[in-house]
């Protein structure tokens, strides 16, 4: 008796990763993005509580031991610094999961697969920079670079989520050229805002340690004014984008308009927190909230850029997902 031969099964679909990929790829990418944001918050807590040298060396916490010695008289500084390092370990696991699930998916484009390895490579770079930060006793330039690399990783992780949910076909713009030009200006202004924010913090009182207090040799209030001007320029460009989107055909502009409006709300809230923290003497809770806002704004900007075009093809299927 003859019958129809079963279709051959591709190696990728028959492997364990191939079976896990449809359900878990998007979940792993989302978890990585959340962890990238959380590591900024915990790192901020370390710096703002003057716990930057809670562990005196790296990769060990103290010479001869990787964890601090817990006892009744120990300070909170070592626990906070060690906790931040532990979260880095969680982030490594998530980034590795993303690299295996998305970075080795032969059904996706080479560019997508390379992007999926960015979180893992970035975490490795951050671990080295974190160690250098301790060894140079919290020099503000190194501390600032540590934060800015996190912003790059958050942007890359958010863009990876955008790419995971779409296909690999050629991108088709949904908006006119003026909107796309203003969107590129938003990216440039966003970078300027973040860099100036790092300089403001590096010149201010929160150096990261009670005894070691290096600062940028600039007037923090003057830098804060430049930082505020950059934020208002960002807001102006974003409002211009939203005005153009509001005038565009609704079928194409509805999603970018929603995403851009959400970005504007977060930007205004972030600006309000910035003004309040300066007027109230930089309380650590508000400064850490401002760092969380910077991470959220970075992720939302990347997401907004993704709404300005569509790509054909088949995205990763996430069972029970979006």
N, C-alpha and C positions, 0 to 999 in steps of 0.2 A: 504494500500500500504506500502510495506516495503522498506527500503533503508539502505544504509550504514551509520552507526552512525558516527557523527563527532569525530575526534580524540580528546581526552581530552587535555585541555590546562593546562600546568604546572603553578603553582602559580607565579613562577618567571617571566614567559613570559607575564602573564596577568596583572601583577602589573604595576604601573607607571614606576618604576625603570627598570622593564623588557622591557618595550617599549622604554625607553630612552637608555638602555645599548648598543645596537648594533651601534648606531650612535655616541654616546657621550663618551664612555669609553676611547678610544684612544685620543680623543681631550682633555679630562680632564687630562689624564696622561701627555700629552705634555705640556699643560698649566701649570701644577704643576711644571714640570721640568724647564720651562722658568722662572717661578716666583721664584723658589729656587735659580736660578742663579742671577736674578735681585736683590734679597734681599742681596746678597753678595756685589753687586755693590753699592747699596744705603747705606748699613752698612759701606762699605769702605769710601764712601763720608762723612758720619758722622764722622768717626775717622780722616780722612785726613784733614778735615776742622776744626779740634779741636772742634767739636760739640758734643762730647761724653757725656757731662753733660749739653747739651742744655735744657734738662728736668732734674730737680733736684732730682726727685724721681720716683718711679714706684709702681704700675701701673699708677698712676696719673702722669701728666707732672709736675705740680706744686701742692703743698698742697691745696686740695679743688677743683681742676679742672683737667680734663683729657686732655684738649687741651690748648696750650699756648694762652696767651692773645695777640691777634694781634693788633698792633698799629704801628705808623710811626717810633718810636724809637727802636722797638724790633730788636734784632740781628738775623742774618740768622741761628744761631746755633739751636735755639729752633724749627724753621721751619723744618730744616733738620732732627733733631732727631724725631720730631713728624711725619714727612713724612715717615720715615723709620718704625716707629711703625704702621702707617696706612697701609703700604704695607704688614706688617705682618698680618693684618686683612684680606686682600685680599687672602693671602696665606692660611690662615685658611679655608676660603670658598672653595678654590680649593682643598685643602687636604681633606676636608670633602666630596666634590663631588667624589673624587677618592675613598675614603673609602666606600661610599655608592654604587657607580657603580661597582667598581672592588672588593672591600673587601667583598661584600655581594653577589657576583655572585656564586651561588651554582654549576654552570656548570664548574667552574674552581677548580683547586686543592687547598687543604688547605694551602700549602706553598705560593701559589700565593696570596690567599686572605689575609694571614697574612702580606705579603710584602706590600700589598696595604694600610694597616693601618699605615705603617712606617712614611709617610709624616705627618700625623695628629699628631701622638705621638711625632714626632720630633719637630714639630712647638711648641707644648705645652712645651717641654723641653727647647727649645730655648727662649721662652718667660720668663721662670723662670731664665735661665742663663743671659738673657739680663737685667732682673731686678737686679740680683745679681751684674752684671757688674757696674750698676749705684751706687748701695749701697756701693760697695767697692771702689768707685771712680776710676774705670778703671784700676784695677790691671792687668798687662799684662798677667798673667797666665789665668785669667778669660776671658779677651778679646780674647786671643789666643784660648781657648777652645770653645768660641762662634763661631769663624771662622772654627775650625776643625769639629765641629758638623755640620755646614753647608756643609762642604765637604762630610761628611758621608751621609747627606740627599740628596745631589746632586747625589752621586754614587748610592744610593738606588733608587732614582727617575728614573735615567737613566736605571738601571737594570730592574725596573718595566716596563718601556717602551719596553725593549727587550722582557720581559716575556709576555707582553700584545699582542705582535705581533706574538707570537708563541704558539704552543699547550702545553699540559701538559704531553706528553709522555716522556719516558726515554731519556735523552740526549745522542746523538751519536757524538763522536768527529769527526771533519773534518780534524784534523791536527795530526802530529806525536807527540810522547810523549815529545821530546825535545822542541818543540814549546810550549806545555802546561806547561812544567817546567819553561821555560823562561817567560811565561806569568805570572805565580805565582810570579816570581822574580820581574817582572815589578810592580806588586801590592805592594810588600814590599818596593821597591825603591820609588814608588810614595808616599807612606805614609811618608817615611824618608824625601823626598823633601818637602812635605807640612809642616811637623813638624819643620824642620830647617828653612823654610821660616817664620813660625810664630815666632820663636826665633829671627831671624834677625829683623823682624819688631818690636818685643817687646823690642829690645835693641836699636832701632833707634830713630829718632826724632819725629815720628808720634804717640804720646801716646794717642791722642784723646781729649785732653783738653789743653787750653793755660796755665792754672794755676796749674793743677794737672799733674805732669809729671813723674809718676813711670816708671822705666825701668828695664829690666833684667840686672843684673850686669855682663855682658859679653861684650867682644869687638865685636861690630857689624860687623866690617870689617873681623875679623877672622871667625865669624859665616857665613858671606856672602860667604867666600871662601869654607867653608864646604858645604854650600848650593849648590854652583856651582858644586863642585865635585859630589854631589849626583845627580844633574841634568845630568851631563855628563855620569855617570854610567847608569842612566835611558836611555839616548840616545843610549849608547852602547848596552844595552840589547835589546832595540827596533830594532836597526839596525840588530842585530843577528837574531831576530825573522823574520824580513822582508827578510833577505837572505835565511833563511830556507823555508819561504813561496814561494819565487820566484823559488826555486828548486822543489817544490812540484807539483803534478798533478794540472793543471790549473782549472779543474772542481771543485775541493774541495777548492782550496786556493784563488780563484779569489776574493771572497768577503772579507775574512780576510786580503788579501793583500791591497785592496783598503782602508779598514778601518784603517789598521796599517799605511799606507802611510799618510793618513790624520792626524793621531795622531802624526806622526813624524813631519809633517809640523807645526802643532800647537805647539809642544814641542820646536822646533827650534825658532819659532817666540816668544814664551814665554821667552826662554833663552835670545834672543836678547833684548827684552824689559828690562829684568832684568839687563843686563850689561849696557845698556844705562841709566837706571834710577840711577844706582850707580855712573856712570861717570858724570852725570849731576846734582848731588846733590839731588836726590830723589824728583823731582817735583811731586806734588800730582796727576796730570793727568796721568802720567806714572805709578805711584804706583797703582792707581785704575785700570788702564788697566791691570796691572800685576795680580791684584786680579781677574779680569774678566777672564784672561787667565787661572789662576789656576782652576777656576770653570769649564771653558770649557774643559780643559785637563782632569779633573776628570770625567766629563760626557763622554768624548770620550774614555777614558780608559775602563770604564764600558761597553760601546757600543762595543768596539773592542773585549773584552772578550766574548761577546755574539755571535760574528761571528765565534768563534772557534768550535762551535758545533751546531747541529740542534736538535729540539724536534718535535716529531710528535703530532698529535691531531689537534683539531680545535681551532684556535685563535679567539679572539673577532672580529667580523665583523664590520668594520667601513665604513658605507655607504659613498661613495664619498671620501674615505680616501686614503690610501697609494698608 
